[in-house]
């Protein structure tokens, strides 16, 4: 399985062939609590790195999900509409949000690896 990369906004990215799969981290879903609704971007939408393009709502709060890289949305996880709890049970697996065809795959390589992300989360505690 390709390595996950992470942002300071608690999104993860995994390069899957020509697309990059994006979701929120285990840390983020723990902070949110039980997820009850997800609003995903439209397929075909062009997004800029750092742009809010999805919303996740939990029993505690609503939070934006940001595009960690620039590109075009090529797929969304339609299973989340019927079962948003997948984000809680499998945040880095079946609970992914959307896939982007990156404009620059180098943006992914520049993100934090798992060790750097763990240190970042620890420094925020």
C-alpha positions in Angstrom: 0.0 0.0 0.0 1.4 3.4 -0.9 2.6 5.6 2.0 0.2 8.1 3.5 1.3 11.8 3.7 -0.2 14.3 6.0 -1.1 18.0 6.3 -1.2 20.3 9.4 -5.0 20.5 8.8 -5.2 16.7 9.6 -5.9 15.5 6.1 -4.1 12.5 4.7 -3.2 11.8 1.0 -2.3 8.5 -0.7 -1.0 8.4 -4.2 -3.1 5.8 -6.1 -1.8 5.6 -9.7 -2.8 8.9 -11.4 -5.1 10.0 -8.6 -4.5 11.0 -5.0 -7.0 9.7 -2.4 -7.8 12.1 0.4 -9.4 11.7 3.8 -9.1 13.0 7.4 -6.7 11.5 9.9 -7.6 9.3 12.9 -6.6 12.2 15.1 -9.2 14.4 13.3 -12.0 11.9 13.5 -11.3 11.4 17.2 -11.5 15.2 17.8 -14.8 15.4 15.8 -16.6 12.5 17.5 -19.4 10.6 15.8 -19.7 11.7 12.2 -23.3 12.1 11.1 -23.1 13.9 7.7 -20.6 14.6 4.9 -20.9 17.1 2.0 -18.5 16.1 -0.7 -17.2 18.1 -3.7 -18.6 17.6 -7.2 -16.7 15.4 -9.6 -14.9 17.5 -12.1 -14.4 20.5 -9.7 -11.0 22.1 -9.9 -9.6 22.8 -6.5 -6.6 24.8 -5.2 -4.3 23.5 -2.5 -5.7 24.7 0.8 -9.2 25.3 -0.6 -12.2 24.1 1.6 -14.0 21.6 -0.6 -15.9 19.3 1.7 -17.7 19.5 5.0 -17.9 16.9 7.7 -20.5 17.2 10.5 -20.4 15.4 13.8 -22.5 15.4 16.9 -20.0 18.0 18.2 -19.3 20.3 15.3 -19.0 20.9 11.6 -15.6 21.2 10.0 -14.2 22.0 6.6 -12.1 19.5 4.8 -9.4 21.2 2.7 -7.8 20.0 -0.6 -4.2 19.3 0.4 -3.2 19.6 -3.3 -4.3 21.4 -6.4 -6.1 19.4 -9.1 -9.4 18.1 -10.4 -11.8 16.0 -8.3 -12.2 12.7 -10.2 -14.1 10.6 -7.7 -16.0 10.9 -4.4 -16.8 8.2 -1.8 -20.5 7.8 -2.3 -20.7 5.2 0.5 -20.2 8.1 3.0 -23.7 9.5 2.1 -25.3 6.4 3.5 -22.8 5.5 6.1 -20.8 8.6 7.3 -19.6 6.5 10.3 -17.1 4.9 8.0 -15.0 8.0 8.7 -14.9 7.0 12.4 -14.4 3.3 11.9 -11.9 3.4 9.0 -10.6 7.0 8.5 -7.6 5.9 6.4 -9.4 3.1 4.6 -13.1 2.9 3.6 -13.7 6.4 5.1 -11.8 8.3 2.4 -13.5 11.4 1.1 -12.5 12.1 -2.5 -9.8 11.6 -5.2 -8.0 14.3 -7.0 -6.0 14.1 -10.2 -3.0 16.2 -9.0 -1.7 19.2 -11.0 1.7 18.6 -9.4 2.4 15.2 -7.7 5.4 16.9 -6.1 3.0 18.5 -3.7 2.4 15.1 -2.1 6.0 14.3 -1.6 6.5 17.6 0.2 4.0 16.7 2.9 4.7 15.2 6.3 5.3 11.4 6.6 3.7 9.4 9.4 6.6 10.1 11.8 6.6 13.9 11.2 2.8 14.0 11.5 2.9 12.1 14.8 5.5 14.6 16.1 3.3 17.5 14.8 0.2 16.2 16.6 2.3 15.7 19.8 3.6 19.2 19.6 0.0 20.5 19.5 -1.1 18.7 22.6 
